[in-house]
Amino acid sequence: MKAKTFNALRRKVHAQCLIDLGKRLKSDFLDPTVKEISIGSFLEDIEMQVREAVLEMNKKGYCTWSS
């Protein structure tokens, strides 16, 4: 039961990331920011639950390139 709930939530989070990324790509704001270049991804392409952690780790000097 827990796995089913987790998978449903994960699909929801991924769907929201796709929606946010789609909005970004359709906007006039296509150029990545300095932070986005540093982390190797648009912020909208990073899952919401880890976005702040990725930014904080990158700020501390850790490599946070997307895999």
C-alpha positions in Angstrom: 0.0 0.0 0.0 2.8 2.4 0.9 4.6 1.7 -2.4 1.4 2.4 -4.3 0.9 5.8 -2.5 4.6 6.7 -3.0 4.4 5.9 -6.7 1.3 8.0 -7.2 2.9 10.9 -5.4 6.1 10.5 -7.4 4.1 10.6 -10.7 2.3 13.7 -9.5 5.6 15.5 -8.7 7.1 14.5 -12.1 3.9 15.7 -13.9 4.2 19.1 -12.1 7.8 19.4 -13.0 6.9 18.8 -16.7 4.1 21.4 -16.5 6.5 23.9 -14.9 9.3 23.2 -17.4 6.8 23.5 -20.3 5.7 26.9 -19.0 9.3 28.0 -18.8 10.1 26.8 -22.3 7.0 28.6 -23.7 8.0 31.9 -21.9 10.4 34.5 -23.1 12.8 33.5 -20.3 14.7 30.8 -22.0 18.2 31.8 -21.1 19.4 29.9 -18.1 20.5 31.9 -15.0 24.0 31.7 -13.6 22.7 29.2 -11.0 21.0 27.1 -13.6 24.2 26.9 -15.6 26.1 26.0 -12.5 23.8 23.1 -11.6 23.3 22.1 -15.2 19.5 22.3 -15.3 16.6 24.6 -15.3 15.2 25.0 -11.7 11.9 23.8 -13.0 13.4 20.5 -14.1 14.5 19.7 -10.5 12.0 17.9 -8.3 10.4 20.3 -5.9 11.3 18.2 -2.8 15.0 18.4 -3.5 15.3 21.8 -5.3 16.4 23.8 -2.2 18.8 21.1 -1.2 20.4 21.0 -4.6 20.8 24.8 -4.6 22.2 24.8 -1.1 24.7 22.0 -1.9 25.8 23.8 -5.1 26.2 27.0 -3.1 28.6 25.1 -0.7 30.6 23.9 -3.7 29.3 20.4 -4.3 28.8 19.2 -7.8 25.1 19.0 -8.5 25.0 18.3 -12.2 21.8 16.4 -13.1 22.2 12.7 -13.9 
